[in-house]
Amino acid sequence: MSIENLIKNIGDGEHVAAGKDFESIIGSKLSAALDAKKIEVASRIGKKIPEAEEEQEEIVDTEEG
């Protein structure tokens, strides 16, 4: 399914086919986005977040003064 088929089906008045094309296109884009997010999250597992380290340093500095 492609966007061209979706547009053609809409133009031809084939609303059921256009709906199926739309669902297929959105489903594949959603799947790709979820896969990318899974990779991003998996790459961060076990690593410290730099922002958290900076916040801890600021807290220590305010307690000393």
RAKAZI-V659577 format. One record per residue. PHI is phi in whole degrees, 0 to 359 (none if undefined). Layout:
# RAKAZI-V659577
PHI / PHI
This chain:
# RAKAZI-V659577
none / 223 / 295 / 298 / 296 / 300 / 295 / 298 / 296 / 296 / 297 / 278 / 82 / 274 / 290 / 293 / 295 / 296 / 296 / 294 / 298 / 300 / 298 / 294 / 296 / 295 / 299 / 291 / 293 / 295 / 298 / 296 / 294 / 294 / 298 / 296 / 293 / 299 / 296 / 298 / 294 / 296 / 288 / 268 / 295 / 87 / 255 / 282 / 272 / 304 / 297 / 294 / 295 / 295 / 296 / 295 / 296 / 296 / 295 / 296 / 297 / 286 / 286 / 288 / 269
